[in-house]
Amino acid sequence: MSTRLSAGRVPAIYKFIEAHQSQHSVEMMCRLLEVNGRLLLRG
């Protein structure tokens, strides 16, 4: 599966992780969503 993120998917994933970071680790969510956490931390 490709690990490239479409421009439209990044904001949605970021919001999801931000909303759930008190319940789950960011690393675990990134692994389950198949994203590289470093891409989301750029800004």
PyMOL Python script that loads the backbone (N, CA, C, O; Angstrom):
from pymol import cmd

cmd.read_pdbstr("""\
ATOM      1  N   MET A   1       0.849  -1.189   0.000  1.00  0.00           N
ATOM      2  CA  MET A   1       0.000   0.000   0.000  1.00  0.00           C
ATOM      3  C   MET A   1       0.886   1.241   0.000  1.00  0.00           C
ATOM      4  O   MET A   1       1.925   1.265   0.661  1.00  0.00           O
ATOM      5  N   SER A   2       0.491   2.239  -0.717  1.00  0.00           N
ATOM      6  CA  SER A   2       1.248   3.479  -0.802  1.00  0.00           C
ATOM      7  C   SER A   2       1.188   4.240   0.514  1.00  0.00           C
ATOM      8  O   SER A   2       0.151   4.273   1.177  1.00  0.00           O
ATOM      9  N   THR A   3       2.308   4.852   0.888  1.00  0.00           N
ATOM     10  CA  THR A   3       2.333   5.651   2.110  1.00  0.00           C
ATOM     11  C   THR A   3       2.231   7.137   1.804  1.00  0.00           C
ATOM     12  O   THR A   3       2.314   7.963   2.712  1.00  0.00           O
ATOM     13  N   ARG A   4       2.049   7.488   0.526  1.00  0.00           N
ATOM     14  CA  ARG A   4       1.898   8.895   0.159  1.00  0.00           C
ATOM     15  C   ARG A   4       0.524   9.383   0.592  1.00  0.00           C
ATOM     16  O   ARG A   4      -0.475   8.680   0.434  1.00  0.00           O
ATOM     17  N   LEU A   5       0.483  10.581   1.135  1.00  0.00           N
ATOM     18  CA  LEU A   5      -0.775  11.154   1.597  1.00  0.00           C
ATOM     19  C   LEU A   5      -1.280  12.178   0.607  1.00  0.00           C
ATOM     20  O   LEU A   5      -0.516  13.014   0.123  1.00  0.00           O
ATOM     21  N   SER A   6      -2.551  12.116   0.309  1.00  0.00           N
ATOM     22  CA  SER A   6      -3.124  13.144  -0.548  1.00  0.00           C
ATOM     23  C   SER A   6      -3.293  14.414   0.270  1.00  0.00           C
ATOM     24  O   SER A   6      -3.423  14.355   1.493  1.00  0.00           O
ATOM     25  N   ALA A   7      -3.291  15.537  -0.386  1.00  0.00           N
ATOM     26  CA  ALA A   7      -3.399  16.819   0.312  1.00  0.00           C
ATOM     27  C   ALA A   7      -4.688  16.912   1.120  1.00  0.00           C
ATOM     28  O   ALA A   7      -4.705  17.545   2.175  1.00  0.00           O
ATOM     29  N   GLY A   8      -5.752  16.301   0.652  1.00  0.00           N
ATOM     30  CA  GLY A   8      -7.018  16.352   1.359  1.00  0.00           C
ATOM     31  C   GLY A   8      -7.066  15.459   2.585  1.00  0.00           C
ATOM     32  O   GLY A   8      -7.840  15.707   3.509  1.00  0.00           O
ATOM     33  N   ARG A   9      -6.247  14.428   2.596  1.00  0.00           N
ATOM     34  CA  ARG A   9      -6.253  13.467   3.698  1.00  0.00           C
ATOM     35  C   ARG A   9      -5.452  13.962   4.900  1.00  0.00           C
ATOM     36  O   ARG A   9      -5.785  13.614   6.033  1.00  0.00           O
ATOM     37  N   VAL A  10      -4.434  14.742   4.694  1.00  0.00           N
ATOM     38  CA  VAL A  10      -3.565  15.187   5.787  1.00  0.00           C
ATOM     39  C   VAL A  10      -4.331  15.961   6.858  1.00  0.00           C
ATOM     40  O   VAL A  10      -4.204  15.620   8.034  1.00  0.00           O
ATOM     41  N   PRO A  11      -5.117  16.982   6.516  1.00  0.00           N
ATOM     42  CA  PRO A  11      -5.839  17.712   7.568  1.00  0.00           C
ATOM     43  C   PRO A  11      -6.797  16.825   8.364  1.00  0.00           C
ATOM     44  O   PRO A  11      -6.935  16.988   9.577  1.00  0.00           O
ATOM     45  N   ALA A  12      -7.449  15.898   7.690  1.00  0.00           N
ATOM     46  CA  ALA A  12      -8.386  15.006   8.377  1.00  0.00           C
ATOM     47  C   ALA A  12      -7.655  14.091   9.357  1.00  0.00           C
ATOM     48  O   ALA A  12      -8.121  13.870  10.474  1.00  0.00           O
ATOM     49  N   ILE A  13      -6.518  13.565   8.936  1.00  0.00           N
ATOM     50  CA  ILE A  13      -5.736  12.692   9.815  1.00  0.00           C
ATOM     51  C   ILE A  13      -5.193  13.498  10.991  1.00  0.00           C
ATOM     52  O   ILE A  13      -5.227  13.036  12.132  1.00  0.00           O
ATOM     53  N   TYR A  14      -4.698  14.688  10.717  1.00  0.00           N
ATOM     54  CA  TYR A  14      -4.159  15.530  11.785  1.00  0.00           C
ATOM     55  C   TYR A  14      -5.235  15.835  12.819  1.00  0.00           C
ATOM     56  O   TYR A  14      -4.974  15.748  14.019  1.00  0.00           O
ATOM     57  N   LYS A  15      -6.443  16.190  12.378  1.00  0.00           N
ATOM     58  CA  LYS A  15      -7.545  16.487  13.305  1.00  0.00           C
ATOM     59  C   LYS A  15      -7.928  15.253  14.113  1.00  0.00           C
ATOM     60  O   LYS A  15      -8.202  15.352  15.309  1.00  0.00           O
ATOM     61  N   PHE A  16      -7.948  14.095  13.464  1.00  0.00           N
ATOM     62  CA  PHE A  16      -8.285  12.855  14.153  1.00  0.00           C
ATOM     63  C   PHE A  16      -7.267  12.561  15.251  1.00  0.00           C
ATOM     64  O   PHE A  16      -7.635  12.252  16.384  1.00  0.00           O
ATOM     65  N   ILE A  17      -5.991  12.658  14.906  1.00  0.00           N
ATOM     66  CA  ILE A  17      -4.942  12.377  15.885  1.00  0.00           C
ATOM     67  C   ILE A  17      -4.988  13.394  17.021  1.00  0.00           C
ATOM     68  O   ILE A  17      -4.853  13.026  18.188  1.00  0.00           O
ATOM     69  N   GLU A  18      -5.175  14.650  16.694  1.00  0.00           N
ATOM     70  CA  GLU A  18      -5.252  15.692  17.708  1.00  0.00           C
ATOM     71  C   GLU A  18      -6.420  15.439  18.673  1.00  0.00           C
ATOM     72  O   GLU A  18      -6.281  15.620  19.882  1.00  0.00           O
ATOM     73  N   ALA A  19      -7.554  15.025  18.137  1.00  0.00           N
ATOM     74  CA  ALA A  19      -8.742  14.792  18.958  1.00  0.00           C
ATOM     75  C   ALA A  19      -8.610  13.562  19.857  1.00  0.00           C
ATOM     76  O   ALA A  19      -9.260  13.492  20.900  1.00  0.00           O
ATOM     77  N   HIS A  20      -7.783  12.599  19.470  1.00  0.00           N
ATOM     78  CA  HIS A  20      -7.692  11.344  20.213  1.00  0.00           C
ATOM     79  C   HIS A  20      -6.363  11.127  20.921  1.00  0.00           C
ATOM     80  O   HIS A  20      -6.127  10.051  21.471  1.00  0.00           O
ATOM     81  N   GLN A  21      -5.486  12.136  20.917  1.00  0.00           N
ATOM     82  CA  GLN A  21      -4.161  11.924  21.499  1.00  0.00           C
ATOM     83  C   GLN A  21      -4.185  11.706  23.007  1.00  0.00           C
ATOM     84  O   GLN A  21      -3.221  11.177  23.560  1.00  0.00           O
ATOM     85  N   SER A  22      -5.263  12.100  23.685  1.00  0.00           N
ATOM     86  CA  SER A  22      -5.353  11.832  25.122  1.00  0.00           C
ATOM     87  C   SER A  22      -5.757  10.382  25.397  1.00  0.00           C
ATOM     88  O   SER A  22      -5.578   9.886  26.509  1.00  0.00           O
ATOM     89  N   GLN A  23      -6.300   9.708  24.390  1.00  0.00           N
ATOM     90  CA  GLN A  23      -6.740   8.319  24.547  1.00  0.00           C
ATOM     91  C   GLN A  23      -5.715   7.315  24.029  1.00  0.00           C
ATOM     92  O   GLN A  23      -5.602   6.210  24.560  1.00  0.00           O
ATOM     93  N   HIS A  24      -4.971   7.696  22.994  1.00  0.00           N
ATOM     94  CA  HIS A  24      -4.028   6.782  22.342  1.00  0.00           C
ATOM     95  C   HIS A  24      -2.746   7.541  22.014  1.00  0.00           C
ATOM     96  O   HIS A  24      -2.763   8.761  21.846  1.00  0.00           O
ATOM     97  N   SER A  25      -1.646   6.818  21.927  1.00  0.00           N
ATOM     98  CA  SER A  25      -0.390   7.476  21.564  1.00  0.00           C
ATOM     99  C   SER A  25      -0.409   7.865  20.087  1.00  0.00           C
ATOM    100  O   SER A  25      -1.011   7.192  19.250  1.00  0.00           O
ATOM    101  N   VAL A  26       0.266   8.965  19.800  1.00  0.00           N
ATOM    102  CA  VAL A  26       0.364   9.437  18.414  1.00  0.00           C
ATOM    103  C   VAL A  26       1.058   8.378  17.559  1.00  0.00           C
ATOM    104  O   VAL A  26       0.662   8.138  16.419  1.00  0.00           O
ATOM    105  N   GLU A  27       2.086   7.751  18.109  1.00  0.00           N
ATOM    106  CA  GLU A  27       2.816   6.724  17.367  1.00  0.00           C
ATOM    107  C   GLU A  27       1.907   5.567  16.967  1.00  0.00           C
ATOM    108  O   GLU A  27       1.977   5.078  15.840  1.00  0.00           O
ATOM    109  N   MET A  28       1.048   5.127  17.902  1.00  0.00           N
ATOM    110  CA  MET A  28       0.153   4.021  17.599  1.00  0.00           C
ATOM    111  C   MET A  28      -0.860   4.411  16.515  1.00  0.00           C
ATOM    112  O   MET A  28      -1.118   3.634  15.596  1.00  0.00           O
ATOM    113  N   MET A  29      -1.430   5.612  16.626  1.00  0.00           N
ATOM    114  CA  MET A  29      -2.409   6.046  15.632  1.00  0.00           C
ATOM    115  C   MET A  29      -1.761   6.177  14.257  1.00  0.00           C
ATOM    116  O   MET A  29      -2.359   5.792  13.253  1.00  0.00           O
ATOM    117  N   CYS A  30      -0.553   6.711  14.204  1.00  0.00           N
ATOM    118  CA  CYS A  30       0.144   6.838  12.920  1.00  0.00           C
ATOM    119  C   CYS A  30       0.389   5.469  12.310  1.00  0.00           C
ATOM    120  O   CYS A  30       0.224   5.277  11.105  1.00  0.00           O
ATOM    121  N   ARG A  31       0.783   4.518  13.148  1.00  0.00           N
ATOM    122  CA  ARG A  31       1.026   3.164  12.643  1.00  0.00           C
ATOM    123  C   ARG A  31      -0.266   2.555  12.111  1.00  0.00           C
ATOM    124  O   ARG A  31      -0.265   1.962  11.032  1.00  0.00           O
ATOM    125  N   LEU A  32      -1.367   2.690  12.847  1.00  0.00           N
ATOM    126  CA  LEU A  32      -2.641   2.111  12.418  1.00  0.00           C
ATOM    127  C   LEU A  32      -3.197   2.800  11.173  1.00  0.00           C
ATOM    128  O   LEU A  32      -3.819   2.160  10.325  1.00  0.00           O
ATOM    129  N   LEU A  33      -2.967   4.115  11.070  1.00  0.00           N
ATOM    130  CA  LEU A  33      -3.442   4.868   9.904  1.00  0.00           C
ATOM    131  C   LEU A  33      -2.464   4.808   8.741  1.00  0.00           C
ATOM    132  O   LEU A  33      -2.722   5.361   7.672  1.00  0.00           O
ATOM    133  N   GLU A  34      -1.339   4.129   8.956  1.00  0.00           N
ATOM    134  CA  GLU A  34      -0.290   3.967   7.953  1.00  0.00           C
ATOM    135  C   GLU A  34       0.229   5.310   7.449  1.00  0.00           C
ATOM    136  O   GLU A  34       0.332   5.545   6.245  1.00  0.00           O
ATOM    137  N   VAL A  35       0.554   6.184   8.402  1.00  0.00           N
ATOM    138  CA  VAL A  35       1.158   7.466   8.051  1.00  0.00           C
ATOM    139  C   VAL A  35       2.461   7.636   8.809  1.00  0.00           C
ATOM    140  O   VAL A  35       2.685   6.990   9.833  1.00  0.00           O
ATOM    141  N   ASN A  36       3.309   8.501   8.307  1.00  0.00           N
ATOM    142  CA  ASN A  36       4.555   8.835   8.953  1.00  0.00           C
ATOM    143  C   ASN A  36       4.299  10.059   9.821  1.00  0.00           C
ATOM    144  O   ASN A  36       3.970  11.124   9.299  1.00  0.00           O
ATOM    145  N   GLY A  37       4.443   9.928  11.119  1.00  0.00           N
ATOM    146  CA  GLY A  37       4.166  11.024  12.036  1.00  0.00           C
ATOM    147  C   GLY A  37       4.958  12.277  11.742  1.00  0.00           C
ATOM    148  O   GLY A  37       4.490  13.379  12.026  1.00  0.00           O
ATOM    149  N   ARG A  38       6.157  12.136  11.175  1.00  0.00           N
ATOM    150  CA  ARG A  38       6.970  13.322  10.856  1.00  0.00           C
ATOM    151  C   ARG A  38       6.307  14.190   9.813  1.00  0.00           C
ATOM    152  O   ARG A  38       6.464  15.411   9.832  1.00  0.00           O
ATOM    153  N   LEU A  39       5.567  13.579   8.899  1.00  0.00           N
ATOM    154  CA  LEU A  39       4.868  14.369   7.876  1.00  0.00           C
ATOM    155  C   LEU A  39       3.791  15.242   8.512  1.00  0.00           C
ATOM    156  O   LEU A  39       3.547  16.364   8.068  1.00  0.00           O
ATOM    157  N   LEU A  40       3.154  14.720   9.549  1.00  0.00           N
ATOM    158  CA  LEU A  40       2.077  15.465  10.203  1.00  0.00           C
ATOM    159  C   LEU A  40       2.602  16.565  11.111  1.00  0.00           C
ATOM    160  O   LEU A  40       1.891  17.531  11.389  1.00  0.00           O
ATOM    161  N   LEU A  41       3.840  16.431  11.576  1.00  0.00           N
ATOM    162  CA  LEU A  41       4.389  17.412  12.506  1.00  0.00           C
ATOM    163  C   LEU A  41       4.988  18.623  11.808  1.00  0.00           C
ATOM    164  O   LEU A  41       5.300  19.627  12.448  1.00  0.00           O
ATOM    165  N   ARG A  42       5.148  18.523  10.487  1.00  0.00           N
ATOM    166  CA  ARG A  42       5.644  19.701   9.747  1.00  0.00           C
ATOM    167  C   ARG A  42       4.582  20.783   9.765  1.00  0.00           C
ATOM    168  O   ARG A  42       3.387  20.492   9.727  1.00  0.00           O
ATOM    169  N   GLY A  43       5.013  22.011   9.822  1.00  0.00           N
ATOM    170  CA  GLY A  43       3.982  23.029   9.763  1.00  0.00           C
ATOM    171  C   GLY A  43       4.427  24.401   9.834  1.00  0.00           C
ATOM    172  O   GLY A  43       3.607  25.319   9.790  1.00  0.00           O
TER     173      GLY A  43
END
""", "prot")
cmd.dss("prot")
cmd.show_as("cartoon", "prot")
cmd.util.cbc("prot")
cmd.orient("prot")
